[in-house]
């Protein structure tokens, strides 16, 4: 049977960002502008078209609704564009790549301000999501099966010093829950890291990254035995 593994694995490593000797094997960068202007390029013409149809059709209620939707869309777009003017992209530096089942990998989050900002300590939330999508056929019907088997989350404190924000977290990938990254026609396993930098006036940001989890166990694990999928320890 198909399933969807939706896992959140977050481990804590106290605050502090002493990265002088941090080993970097791989860096992921969040491309904010691509998604921002992509959404604007698709969404704005659709809203304008619907607004024109509402006005030409003489529907007052629909015209008011589309006007409100358009204003909200523009407000979100402007706020996001202003953030891009203040901050560079979010980067995640991994000490190991690809990740392995059962591994605990240090990761360093970095974001640099384009303008002067005050120093601060900022809470940052890390979520790992492992999603498996399965499509299968029963008779003449095509179906998709999904379920959640593991989730966990935690928070660390990062430091914003001299216009540069950094936070370090230990990212744990469970050995007995979830699956390696897969990309097949009818079966996909996708691991995603979501980072939310704390809600303070200095910086507020959510970024998403695709992770690669190899089909192998961490070498540090010895004599590991299978446990039921319900065991989330």
Backbone as CSV, one residue per row, in Angstrom:
resi,resn,N_x,N_y,N_z,CA_x,CA_y,CA_z,C_x,C_y,C_z
1,UNK,0.851,-1.197,0.000,0.000,0.000,0.000,0.877,1.233,0.000
2,UNK,0.365,2.290,-0.646,1.106,3.542,-0.639,0.879,4.275,0.656
3,UNK,1.737,5.214,0.931,1.600,6.024,2.134,2.281,7.359,1.924
4,UNK,1.972,8.282,2.809,2.704,9.541,2.796,3.393,9.703,4.123
5,UNK,4.674,9.841,4.093,5.414,10.091,5.317,5.561,11.584,5.448
6,UNK,5.014,12.108,6.514,5.133,13.539,6.769,5.826,13.669,8.110
7,UNK,7.132,13.931,8.073,7.905,13.935,9.311,8.450,15.307,9.595
8,UNK,8.435,15.666,10.846,9.120,16.863,11.293,10.157,16.420,12.309
9,UNK,11.422,16.638,12.007,12.471,16.235,12.927,13.308,17.445,13.239
10,UNK,13.278,17.880,14.452,14.064,19.018,14.858,14.794,18.697,16.146
11,UNK,16.106,18.887,16.128,16.906,18.699,17.322,17.445,20.041,17.746
12,UNK,17.778,20.151,18.996,18.232,21.426,19.518,19.732,21.411,19.772
13,UNK,20.332,22.521,19.513,21.735,22.720,19.844,21.770,24.113,20.424
14,UNK,22.091,24.438,21.586,21.893,25.752,22.166,22.213,26.921,21.294
15,UNK,22.028,28.095,21.799,22.298,29.296,21.044,23.796,29.473,20.884
16,UNK,24.135,30.404,20.007,25.538,30.668,19.755,25.873,30.287,18.332
17,UNK,26.729,31.092,17.695,27.023,30.848,16.292,28.516,30.949,16.036
18,UNK,29.303,30.238,16.820,30.735,30.189,16.595,30.996,29.250,15.428
19,UNK,31.188,29.813,14.225,31.248,29.003,13.012,32.634,28.987,12.380
20,UNK,33.643,29.396,13.126,34.980,29.461,12.558,35.439,28.112,12.029
21,UNK,35.095,27.030,12.734,35.519,25.694,12.337,34.359,24.842,11.848
22,UNK,33.274,25.485,11.433,32.102,24.733,10.986,32.397,24.099,9.625
23,UNK,32.311,22.769,9.514,32.577,22.108,8.232,31.370,22.223,7.306
24,UNK,31.544,22.754,6.126,30.441,22.932,5.187,30.612,21.990,4.004
25,UNK,29.706,21.010,3.889,29.736,20.066,2.778,28.804,20.488,1.652
26,UNK,27.753,21.268,1.996,26.762,21.654,0.983,26.003,22.886,1.472
27,UNK,25.597,23.744,0.536,24.854,24.957,0.877,23.580,25.012,0.044
28,UNK,22.445,25.240,0.705,21.171,25.471,0.022,20.784,26.933,0.180
29,UNK,20.259,27.526,-0.896,19.873,28.934,-0.875,18.410,29.071,-1.255
30,UNK,17.667,29.834,-0.467,16.253,30.076,-0.743,16.130,31.196,-1.761
31,UNK,15.519,30.902,-2.901,15.362,31.905,-3.958,14.021,32.607,-3.798
32,UNK,13.986,33.654,-2.971,12.733,34.358,-2.691,12.147,35.024,-3.925
33,UNK,12.989,35.726,-4.668,12.480,36.535,-5.771,11.826,35.693,-6.849
34,UNK,12.347,34.474,-7.098,11.772,33.626,-8.135,10.325,33.295,-7.827
35,UNK,10.047,32.903,-6.573,8.681,32.544,-6.194,7.795,33.775,-6.076
36,UNK,8.362,34.853,-5.560,7.582,36.076,-5.374,7.068,36.609,-6.703
37,UNK,7.973,36.820,-7.650,7.561,37.400,-8.917,6.853,36.377,-9.807
38,UNK,7.103,35.088,-9.565,6.358,34.060,-10.284,4.891,34.081,-9.894
39,UNK,4.631,34.194,-8.586,3.246,34.276,-8.105,2.563,35.546,-8.607
40,UNK,3.320,36.644,-8.613,2.750,37.916,-9.083,2.413,37.834,-10.565
41,UNK,3.288,37.197,-11.343,3.069,37.094,-12.785,1.863,36.251,-13.139
42,UNK,1.534,35.291,-12.285,0.379,34.431,-12.541,-0.887,34.971,-11.882
43,UNK,-0.763,35.371,-10.622,-1.940,35.771,-9.853,-2.531,37.106,-10.253
44,UNK,-1.668,38.096,-10.492,-2.181,39.432,-10.783,-3.032,39.486,-12.057
45,UNK,-2.582,38.899,-13.193,-3.443,38.916,-14.386,-4.786,38.228,-14.177
46,UNK,-4.783,37.137,-13.388,-6.043,36.435,-13.138,-7.001,37.320,-12.350
47,UNK,-6.490,38.006,-11.320,-7.338,38.889,-10.517,-7.879,40.031,-11.355
48,UNK,-7.027,40.622,-12.197,-7.466,41.724,-13.068,-8.554,41.251,-14.030
49,UNK,-8.372,40.064,-14.619,-9.363,39.528,-15.553,-10.699,39.302,-14.868
50,UNK,-10.658,38.700,-13.666,-11.904,38.462,-12.937,-12.578,39.775,-12.547
51,UNK,-11.781,40.773,-12.199,-12.343,42.076,-11.851,-13.049,42.710,-13.060
52,UNK,-12.407,42.614,-14.224,-13.015,43.167,-15.447,-14.319,42.450,-15.772
53,UNK,-14.330,41.116,-15.642,-15.538,40.344,-15.912,-16.649,40.715,-14.933
54,UNK,-16.268,40.953,-13.658,-17.264,41.319,-12.654,-17.881,42.668,-12.972
55,UNK,-17.044,43.638,-13.356,-17.550,44.979,-13.675,-18.418,44.945,-14.917
56,UNK,-17.937,44.250,-15.954,-18.701,44.207,-17.208,-20.011,43.447,-17.048
57,UNK,-20.050,42.496,-16.100,-21.268,41.732,-15.877,-22.254,42.429,-14.960
58,UNK,-21.837,43.532,-14.382,-22.732,44.293,-13.526,-22.955,43.693,-12.157
59,UNK,-22.052,42.834,-11.715,-22.206,42.189,-10.406,-21.487,43.023,-9.337
60,UNK,-22.266,43.736,-8.548,-21.679,44.608,-7.523,-20.981,43.816,-6.436
61,UNK,-21.628,42.747,-5.984,-21.047,41.931,-4.906,-19.727,41.318,-5.349
62,UNK,-19.714,40.729,-6.544,-18.497,40.098,-7.034,-17.404,41.134,-7.273
63,UNK,-17.782,42.324,-7.713,-16.805,43.392,-7.925,-16.142,43.794,-6.615
64,UNK,-16.951,43.919,-5.562,-16.399,44.273,-4.250,-15.470,43.177,-3.741
65,UNK,-15.889,41.910,-3.907,-15.067,40.787,-3.452,-13.727,40.769,-4.170
66,UNK,-13.750,40.927,-5.500,-12.510,40.895,-6.271,-11.620,42.090,-5.946
67,UNK,-12.231,43.227,-5.626,-11.446,44.393,-5.227,-10.695,44.124,-3.929
68,UNK,-11.385,43.515,-2.953,-10.755,43.185,-1.678,-9.651,42.149,-1.865
69,UNK,-9.916,41.125,-2.676,-8.905,40.100,-2.937,-7.678,40.723,-3.597
70,UNK,-7.915,41.611,-4.545,-6.813,42.280,-5.230,-5.983,43.135,-4.288
71,UNK,-6.643,43.848,-3.379,-5.921,44.691,-2.427,-5.060,43.858,-1.482
72,UNK,-5.601,42.722,-1.031,-4.828,41.827,-0.155,-3.618,41.275,-0.903
73,UNK,-3.830,40.865,-2.138,-2.742,40.326,-2.947,-1.633,41.363,-3.130
74,UNK,-2.012,42.583,-3.464,-1.029,43.651,-3.669,-0.283,43.958,-2.373
75,UNK,-1.014,43.967,-1.242,-0.378,44.259,0.049,0.670,43.205,0.398
76,UNK,0.331,41.928,0.183,1.283,40.850,0.468,2.496,40.948,-0.455
77,UNK,2.240,41.236,-1.720,3.337,41.350,-2.687,4.275,42.498,-2.325
78,UNK,3.706,43.654,-1.973,4.529,44.815,-1.619,5.350,44.540,-0.367
79,UNK,4.732,43.910,0.652,5.446,43.602,1.888,6.605,42.641,1.622
80,UNK,6.368,41.635,0.772,7.424,40.678,0.446,8.543,41.335,-0.352
81,UNK,8.174,42.209,-1.295,9.180,42.902,-2.094,10.035,43.818,-1.222
82,UNK,9.413,44.462,-0.234,10.166,45.335,0.671,11.148,44.527,1.508
83,UNK,10.762,43.294,1.909,11.670,42.460,2.684,12.893,42.082,1.856
84,UNK,12.688,41.823,0.541,13.806,41.480,-0.324,14.785,42.637,-0.465
85,UNK,14.293,43.870,-0.283,15.165,45.036,-0.341,15.997,45.174,0.931
86,UNK,15.546,44.549,2.021,16.234,44.672,3.305,17.184,43.516,3.593
87,UNK,16.833,42.315,3.081,17.580,41.127,3.449,18.002,40.319,2.236
88,UNK,19.166,39.688,2.325,19.605,38.750,1.314,18.906,37.418,1.497
89,UNK,19.150,36.445,0.636,18.487,35.144,0.729,18.933,34.367,1.967
90,UNK,18.090,33.449,2.411,18.429,32.575,3.526,19.268,31.408,3.010
91,UNK,20.389,31.156,3.679,21.258,30.035,3.317,21.299,29.024,4.457
92,UNK,21.434,27.739,4.094,21.638,26.691,5.090,22.900,25.925,4.704
93,UNK,23.867,25.907,5.606,25.139,25.210,5.390,25.086,23.881,6.154
94,UNK,25.269,22.771,5.439,25.200,21.448,6.048,26.602,20.871,6.236
95,UNK,26.833,20.252,7.381,28.122,19.625,7.646,28.256,18.295,6.909
96,UNK,27.132,17.737,6.459,27.152,16.469,5.714,26.094,16.528,4.631
97,UNK,26.397,15.966,3.450,25.432,15.935,2.350,25.779,14.790,1.413
98,UNK,24.764,13.999,0.984,23.372,14.056,1.418,23.217,13.571,2.849
99,UNK,22.031,13.785,3.406,21.743,13.314,4.754,21.517,11.805,4.725
100,UNK,21.640,11.171,5.891,21.478,9.719,5.972,20.423,9.368,7.014
101,UNK,19.784,8.228,6.814,18.811,7.749,7.794,19.522,7.491,9.119
102,UNK,18.949,7.990,10.193,19.533,7.811,11.508,20.637,8.794,11.842
103,UNK,20.868,9.767,10.963,21.960,10.716,11.185,21.486,11.955,11.934
104,UNK,22.423,12.585,12.615,22.201,13.885,13.237,23.249,14.829,12.662
105,UNK,22.815,15.765,11.845,23.728,16.609,11.082,23.642,18.060,11.515
106,UNK,24.754,18.686,11.895,24.741,20.114,12.209,24.454,20.933,10.950
107,UNK,23.641,21.951,11.090,23.337,22.855,9.982,23.403,24.293,10.492
108,UNK,23.931,25.172,9.675,24.082,26.581,10.049,23.215,27.428,9.125
109,UNK,22.307,28.197,9.697,21.438,29.101,8.941,22.074,30.482,8.917
110,UNK,22.143,31.081,7.740,22.774,32.398,7.589,21.867,33.312,6.767
111,UNK,21.683,34.527,7.248,20.986,35.540,6.465,21.605,36.903,6.762
112,UNK,21.955,37.644,5.717,22.666,38.912,5.854,21.751,40.069,5.487
113,UNK,21.746,41.095,6.328,20.932,42.283,6.072,21.621,43.191,5.056
114,UNK,20.830,43.789,4.174,21.361,44.726,3.193,21.467,46.137,3.757
115,UNK,20.825,46.341,4.896,20.865,47.642,5.563,21.210,47.420,7.034
116,UNK,21.622,48.473,7.687,21.999,48.369,9.099,20.790,48.021,9.954
117,UNK,20.954,47.008,10.812,19.901,46.590,11.734,20.536,46.379,13.112
118,UNK,19.757,46.532,14.174,20.313,46.364,15.523,20.604,44.899,15.841
119,UNK,21.616,44.667,16.674,21.935,43.306,17.119,20.791,42.749,17.956
120,UNK,20.595,41.432,17.883,19.501,40.819,18.643,19.690,39.319,18.714
121,UNK,19.062,38.689,19.698,18.958,37.238,19.781,17.550,36.868,19.336
122,UNK,17.440,35.955,18.378,16.156,35.688,17.730,15.868,34.190,17.736
123,UNK,14.690,33.825,18.211,14.284,32.422,18.173,13.976,31.993,16.738
124,UNK,14.402,30.790,16.399,14.211,30.271,15.050,13.664,28.854,15.126
125,UNK,12.621,28.590,14.361,11.986,27.265,14.359,12.392,26.507,13.103
126,UNK,12.754,25.237,13.291,13.139,24.371,12.188,12.158,23.200,12.102
127,UNK,11.600,22.977,10.928,10.704,21.838,10.713,11.216,21.028,9.526
128,UNK,11.291,19.724,9.696,11.611,18.840,8.570,10.352,18.061,8.221
129,UNK,9.956,18.103,6.968,8.788,17.379,6.505,9.234,16.325,5.490
130,UNK,8.828,15.090,5.739,9.099,14.006,4.790,7.767,13.547,4.209
131,UNK,7.560,13.811,2.949,6.274,13.500,2.315,6.459,12.463,1.213
132,UNK,5.703,11.399,1.303,5.714,10.371,0.255,4.372,10.386,-0.469
133,UNK,4.431,10.503,-1.768,3.231,10.494,-2.603,3.219,9.210,-3.412
134,UNK,2.119,8.458,-3.326,2.009,7.181,-4.022,0.724,7.136,-4.838
135,UNK,0.841,6.783,-6.097,-0.325,6.608,-6.964,-0.372,5.155,-7.415
136,UNK,-1.565,4.525,-7.267,-1.694,3.130,-7.644,-3.073,2.890,-8.236
137,UNK,-3.219,1.767,-8.895,-4.463,1.451,-9.599,-5.138,0.237,-8.983
138,UNK,-6.430,0.369,-8.739,-7.267,-0.735,-8.266,-8.381,-0.908,-9.288
139,UNK,-8.297,-1.985,-10.064,-9.264,-2.166,-11.140,-9.075,-1.085,-12.196
140,UNK,-10.112,-0.278,-12.376,-10.018,0.821,-13.343,-9.837,2.178,-12.652
141,UNK,-9.728,2.159,-11.311,-9.588,3.401,-10.552,-8.120,3.670,-10.201
142,UNK,-7.743,4.938,-10.325,-6.408,5.375,-9.902,-6.540,6.133,-8.594
143,UNK,-5.796,5.723,-7.584,-5.936,6.299,-6.255,-4.599,6.804,-5.723
144,UNK,-4.691,7.664,-4.710,-3.517,8.168,-4.007,-3.706,7.934,-2.521
145,UNK,-2.700,7.366,-1.872,-2.783,7.045,-0.451,-1.833,7.943,0.327
146,UNK,-2.283,8.498,1.447,-1.481,9.383,2.270,-1.709,9.100,3.753
147,UNK,-0.659,9.271,4.546,-0.827,9.234,5.993,0.401,9.828,6.672
148,UNK,0.233,10.302,7.884,1.305,10.888,8.665,1.810,9.866,9.678
149,UNK,3.137,9.641,9.714,3.679,8.633,10.630,4.643,9.217,11.657
150,UNK,5.113,10.426,11.440,6.105,10.992,12.365,6.102,12.511,12.271
151,UNK,6.131,13.175,13.405,6.288,14.619,13.406,6.904,15.086,14.717
152,UNK,7.742,16.095,14.598,8.448,16.622,15.763,8.979,18.012,15.427
153,UNK,9.034,18.898,16.406,9.530,20.246,16.152,10.188,20.814,17.404
154,UNK,11.089,21.773,17.209,11.736,22.458,18.326,12.285,23.794,17.840
155,UNK,12.857,24.536,18.768,13.306,25.896,18.475,14.704,26.130,19.034
156,UNK,15.511,26.894,18.312,16.830,27.304,18.798,16.894,28.830,18.769
157,UNK,17.903,29.380,19.403,18.091,30.827,19.413,19.304,31.189,18.572
158,UNK,19.119,32.068,17.604,20.209,32.533,16.751,20.603,33.947,17.128
159,UNK,21.734,34.390,16.600,22.259,35.725,16.921,22.345,36.591,15.671
160,UNK,21.829,37.788,15.781,21.957,38.797,14.733,23.011,39.790,15.196
161,UNK,24.202,39.718,14.601,25.335,40.544,15.005,25.976,41.159,13.761
162,UNK,26.182,42.470,13.795,26.808,43.175,12.670,26.114,42.880,11.344
163,UNK,24.775,42.946,11.380,23.933,42.788,10.189,23.946,41.366,9.619
164,UNK,24.393,40.401,10.386,24.454,39.015,9.922,23.780,38.111,10.954
165,UNK,22.751,37.379,10.500,22.048,36.453,11.382,22.576,35.037,11.167
166,UNK,22.844,34.338,12.282,23.281,32.952,12.203,22.650,32.150,13.339
167,UNK,22.296,30.919,13.011,21.779,29.983,14.019,22.244,28.588,13.646
168,UNK,22.583,27.797,14.636,23.054,26.430,14.400,22.075,25.443,15.033
169,UNK,21.745,24.390,14.280,20.813,23.381,14.766,21.317,22.006,14.369
170,UNK,21.062,20.997,15.203,21.348,19.611,14.853,20.086,19.007,14.243
171,UNK,20.136,18.631,12.982,18.974,18.083,12.278,19.031,16.561,12.321
172,UNK,18.038,15.960,12.949,17.999,14.504,13.097,17.030,13.887,12.090
173,UNK,17.524,12.917,11.337,16.687,12.138,10.419,16.466,10.766,11.057
174,UNK,15.231,10.380,11.380,14.989,9.094,12.045,15.395,7.915,11.174
175,UNK,15.857,6.842,11.813,16.290,5.648,11.076,15.134,4.704,10.786
176,UNK,14.106,4.711,11.615,13.030,3.723,11.507,11.707,4.314,11.038
177,UNK,11.678,5.600,10.788,10.448,6.254,10.334,10.795,7.120,9.131
178,UNK,9.997,7.023,8.086,10.293,7.776,6.877,11.016,6.900,5.879
179,UNK,11.510,7.492,4.798,12.172,6.743,3.739,13.156,7.650,3.032
180,UNK,14.110,7.088,2.286,15.036,7.921,1.516,14.302,8.708,0.441
181,UNK,14.946,9.717,-0.084,14.369,10.517,-1.162,14.158,9.638,-2.405
182,UNK,12.952,9.707,-2.971,12.606,8.934,-4.168,11.872,9.850,-5.145
183,UNK,12.142,9.698,-6.430,11.445,10.478,-7.447,11.133,9.563,-8.630
184,UNK,10.021,8.841,-8.519,9.570,7.937,-9.569,8.228,8.405,-10.110
185,UNK,7.778,7.771,-11.164,6.528,8.192,-11.806,5.336,8.097,-10.870
186,UNK,5.275,7.037,-10.062,4.123,6.820,-9.199,4.465,6.805,-7.710
187,UNK,5.682,7.162,-7.382,6.092,7.139,-5.977,7.176,8.193,-5.758
188,UNK,6.873,9.172,-4.928,7.837,10.229,-4.641,7.957,10.416,-3.131
189,UNK,9.171,10.487,-2.647,9.430,10.800,-1.249,10.226,12.096,-1.227
190,UNK,9.670,13.115,-0.621,10.295,14.439,-0.629,10.498,14.941,0.787
191,UNK,11.731,15.273,1.108,12.068,15.849,2.409,12.231,17.353,2.241
192,UNK,11.578,18.100,3.116,11.631,19.560,3.036,11.975,20.153,4.392
193,UNK,12.889,21.079,4.396,13.250,21.808,5.608,12.593,23.179,5.574
194,UNK,11.801,23.491,6.592,11.183,24.809,6.708,11.798,25.538,7.898
195,UNK,12.224,26.762,7.658,12.856,27.569,8.693,12.057,28.842,8.886
196,UNK,11.672,29.114,10.110,10.966,30.354,10.423,11.785,31.148,11.430
197,UNK,12.335,32.256,10.970,13.121,33.116,11.843,12.165,33.990,12.629
198,UNK,12.389,34.092,13.933,11.438,34.653,14.888,10.724,35.929,14.499
199,UNK,9.546,36.096,15.028,8.700,37.251,14.731,9.072,38.428,15.632
200,UNK,10.053,39.175,15.193,10.419,40.419,15.873,10.508,41.495,14.816
201,UNK,10.614,42.740,15.246,10.610,43.839,14.285,11.840,43.812,13.386
202,UNK,12.924,43.156,13.865,14.165,43.156,13.098,14.068,42.284,11.854
203,UNK,13.529,41.090,12.003,13.467,40.154,10.882,12.356,39.136,11.121
204,UNK,11.627,38.818,10.090,10.599,37.789,10.158,10.584,37.088,8.813
205,UNK,10.886,35.813,8.799,11.086,35.149,7.522,10.837,33.656,7.621
206,UNK,10.135,33.110,6.624,9.980,31.670,6.490,10.594,31.245,5.161
207,UNK,11.437,30.237,5.195,12.096,29.744,3.986,11.969,28.236,3.917
208,UNK,11.864,27.697,2.702,11.711,26.263,2.487,12.845,25.738,1.616
209,UNK,13.318,24.549,1.940,14.416,23.936,1.205,14.127,22.454,0.982
210,UNK,14.496,21.938,-0.196,14.381,20.512,-0.482,15.649,19.812,-0.006
211,UNK,15.473,18.728,0.741,16.601,17.962,1.261,16.736,16.644,0.507
212,UNK,17.938,16.112,0.487,18.198,14.797,-0.088,18.618,13.857,1.032
213,UNK,17.854,12.786,1.219,18.178,11.766,2.212,18.569,10.502,1.464
214,UNK,19.813,10.053,1.670,20.330,8.896,0.952,19.721,7.598,1.468
215,UNK,19.742,6.579,0.627,19.210,5.258,0.996,20.271,4.469,1.739
216,UNK,20.745,5.017,2.839,21.757,4.340,3.639,21.688,4.835,5.071
217,UNK,22.141,3.990,6.000,22.133,4.342,7.408,23.405,5.085,7.777
218,UNK,23.306,5.907,8.785,24.475,6.579,9.329,25.473,5.513,9.794
219,UNK,26.747,5.622,9.396,27.754,4.616,9.779,27.912,4.446,11.287
220,UNK,27.524,5.463,12.057,27.679,5.372,13.512,26.684,4.415,14.157
221,UNK,25.661,4.008,13.389,24.660,3.082,13.923,25.143,1.646,13.754
222,UNK,25.155,0.901,14.838,25.609,-0.488,14.790,24.511,-1.400,15.343
223,UNK,24.325,-2.526,14.667,23.368,-3.542,15.127,21.972,-2.965,15.340
224,UNK,21.571,-2.022,14.479,20.233,-1.447,14.609,19.195,-2.485,14.198
225,UNK,18.118,-2.551,14.945,17.049,-3.483,14.653,15.806,-2.728,14.242
226,UNK,15.017,-3.355,13.366,13.782,-2.722,12.921,12.820,-2.573,14.086
227,UNK,12.078,-1.462,14.092,11.008,-1.242,15.047,9.769,-0.859,14.284
228,UNK,8.588,-1.036,14.865,7.363,-0.664,14.157,7.377,0.806,13.779
229,UNK,6.707,1.154,12.674,6.664,2.539,12.216,6.027,3.455,13.230
230,UNK,5.196,2.906,14.098,4.558,3.741,15.102,5.521,4.211,16.177
231,UNK,6.714,3.574,16.268,7.699,3.966,17.258,8.421,5.211,16.777
232,UNK,8.184,6.356,17.398,8.735,7.619,16.929,9.866,8.115,17.810
233,UNK,10.496,7.226,18.544,11.569,7.636,19.435,12.839,7.919,18.653
